[in-house]
Amino acid sequence: MELFLLRHGHANAYAQSDAQRELSDRGREEVRSTIIAAQTALASLDAVWVSPYLRAQQTWHEASALLQDGNPVVTTDPTIAPDGQVASVITQLERSGASRLLLVTHQPFVGDLLETLCGCESGRYFMGTANLACISLPLVASGLGELQSLKQPNL
């Protein structure tokens, strides 16, 4: 499996709830910058899982406008919210059947998932806004992933 982990772009600080925080203009630019740099790598995705939080949904909207290749199955997945449980998502990944999957998600979950899959010590990776990691997983399991790339916005 080739797994892509995209953290949402920079979001406005205030809203009625954390889940309702919107992308800022800067966040939209960050997402576009990262996706343009990764268009070839993101070609032919099988599936996309997006957190239900507004800023993640908006991040996917910005990204999908730039990704013309393929027609992935897009699912809103509440298990990849900021407080997502890594072990249960790894189980979902095992069962997904996808060979090229993108998750649009949040810190701290995305950093924890990256570290767990790649067998890194806790706290090693902090995924900044609109950062995109690509992990190669010959088998979906803790510690078996290999970080292929980590892209960040070029603003």
C-alpha positions as CSV (number, residue, x, y, z in Angstrom):
1,M,0.0,0.0,0.0
2,E,1.1,3.5,-0.7
3,L,-0.4,5.7,2.0
4,F,-0.5,9.5,1.8
5,L,-1.2,11.6,5.0
6,L,-2.2,15.2,4.4
7,R,-2.7,17.5,7.4
8,H,-5.3,20.3,6.7
9,G,-4.1,23.8,5.8
10,H,-3.8,26.6,8.3
11,A,-7.2,27.4,9.9
12,N,-8.8,30.4,11.4
13,A,-8.3,30.4,15.2
14,Y,-11.9,30.9,16.2
15,A,-15.3,29.3,15.5
16,Q,-18.3,28.1,17.5
17,S,-16.4,24.8,17.9
18,D,-13.1,23.2,16.9
19,A,-14.9,21.1,14.2
20,Q,-16.2,24.3,12.6
21,R,-12.9,26.1,12.1
22,E,-12.4,27.1,8.5
23,L,-9.3,27.3,6.4
24,S,-7.7,30.7,6.3
25,D,-6.6,32.2,2.9
26,R,-3.1,31.2,3.9
27,G,-4.3,27.7,4.5
28,R,-5.8,27.5,1.0
29,E,-2.5,28.7,-0.5
30,E,-0.6,26.1,1.6
31,V,-2.8,23.3,0.4
32,R,-2.5,24.4,-3.3
33,S,1.3,24.7,-3.0
34,T,1.7,21.2,-1.5
35,I,-0.7,19.5,-3.9
36,I,0.9,21.1,-7.0
37,A,4.3,19.9,-5.8
38,A,2.9,16.3,-5.3
39,Q,0.5,16.0,-8.3
40,T,2.5,13.2,-9.9
41,A,2.8,11.3,-6.7
42,L,-0.9,11.6,-6.0
43,A,-2.1,10.4,-9.4
44,S,-4.5,7.5,-9.5
45,L,-5.6,7.4,-5.9
46,D,-8.0,4.5,-5.1
47,A,-9.6,6.1,-2.1
48,V,-9.6,9.3,0.0
49,W,-10.7,9.4,3.7
50,V,-11.5,12.9,5.0
51,S,-12.1,14.0,8.6
52,P,-15.5,15.5,9.0
53,Y,-14.0,18.7,10.5
54,L,-14.7,21.6,8.2
55,R,-11.0,22.6,7.7
56,A,-10.2,19.0,6.5
57,Q,-13.2,19.0,4.2
58,Q,-12.1,22.3,2.7
59,T,-8.5,21.0,2.4
60,W,-9.8,18.1,0.3
61,H,-11.9,20.5,-1.8
62,E,-8.8,22.5,-2.6
63,A,-6.7,19.4,-3.3
64,S,-9.3,17.6,-5.4
65,A,-9.6,20.7,-7.7
66,L,-5.9,20.2,-8.6
67,L,-6.0,16.4,-8.9
68,Q,-7.3,15.5,-12.3
69,D,-6.1,11.9,-12.6
70,G,-8.4,9.1,-11.3
71,N,-11.7,9.0,-9.6
72,P,-11.1,7.9,-6.0
73,V,-13.8,6.8,-3.6
74,V,-14.1,9.6,-1.1
75,T,-15.3,8.9,2.4
76,T,-15.9,11.2,5.4
77,D,-14.3,9.3,8.3
78,P,-14.8,10.5,11.9
79,T,-12.1,8.1,13.1
80,I,-9.4,10.3,11.6
81,A,-10.3,13.4,13.6
82,P,-7.7,15.1,15.9
83,D,-8.3,12.6,18.7
84,G,-8.4,9.5,16.4
85,Q,-7.2,6.2,17.7
86,V,-4.2,5.0,15.7
87,A,-4.8,1.3,16.4
88,S,-8.3,1.3,15.1
89,V,-7.4,3.2,12.0
90,I,-4.5,0.7,11.3
91,T,-7.2,-2.0,11.4
92,Q,-9.3,0.0,9.0
93,L,-6.3,0.4,6.7
94,E,-5.7,-3.4,6.7
95,R,-9.3,-4.0,5.7
96,S,-9.6,-1.2,3.1
97,G,-8.2,-3.1,0.1
98,A,-6.8,0.2,-1.2
99,S,-3.4,0.2,-2.8
100,R,-3.1,4.1,-3.0
101,L,-5.0,5.9,-0.2
102,L,-5.0,9.5,1.0
103,L,-6.1,10.6,4.5
104,V,-6.9,14.2,5.1
105,T,-6.6,14.7,8.8
106,H,-5.2,16.6,11.8
107,Q,-2.4,16.8,14.4
108,P,-1.8,15.1,16.8
109,F,-3.4,12.1,15.2
110,V,-1.5,12.3,11.8
111,G,1.9,12.5,13.5
112,D,1.1,9.6,15.8
113,L,-0.1,7.5,12.9
114,L,3.1,8.3,10.9
115,E,5.3,7.4,13.8
116,T,3.5,4.2,14.6
117,L,3.5,2.9,11.0
118,C,7.1,3.8,10.5
119,G,8.3,2.6,13.9
120,C,9.6,6.0,15.0
121,E,9.9,7.3,18.5
122,S,7.0,9.3,19.8
123,G,7.3,13.0,19.1
124,R,9.7,12.7,16.2
125,Y,7.3,14.0,13.5
126,F,5.1,17.0,13.9
127,M,3.1,17.4,10.7
128,G,2.8,21.1,10.0
129,T,-0.2,22.6,8.2
130,A,-0.6,21.2,4.7
131,N,2.3,18.8,5.1
132,L,2.0,15.6,3.0
133,A,3.7,12.4,4.0
134,C,4.0,9.4,1.7
135,I,4.5,6.0,3.4
136,S,5.2,2.7,1.6
137,L,3.6,-0.2,3.4
138,P,4.4,-3.7,2.1
139,L,2.0,-4.9,4.8
140,V,-0.2,-2.7,7.0
141,A,1.2,-3.0,10.5
142,S,3.0,-1.0,13.1
143,G,6.7,-0.4,12.3
144,L,6.6,-1.8,8.8
145,G,6.2,1.5,6.9
146,E,8.9,3.4,5.2
147,L,8.6,7.1,4.9
148,Q,9.2,7.9,1.2
149,S,8.7,11.6,1.3
150,L,7.5,14.5,3.4
151,K,6.4,17.6,1.5
152,Q,5.5,21.0,3.0
153,P,4.1,24.2,1.4
154,N,6.6,26.3,-0.5
155,L,5.3,29.8,0.3
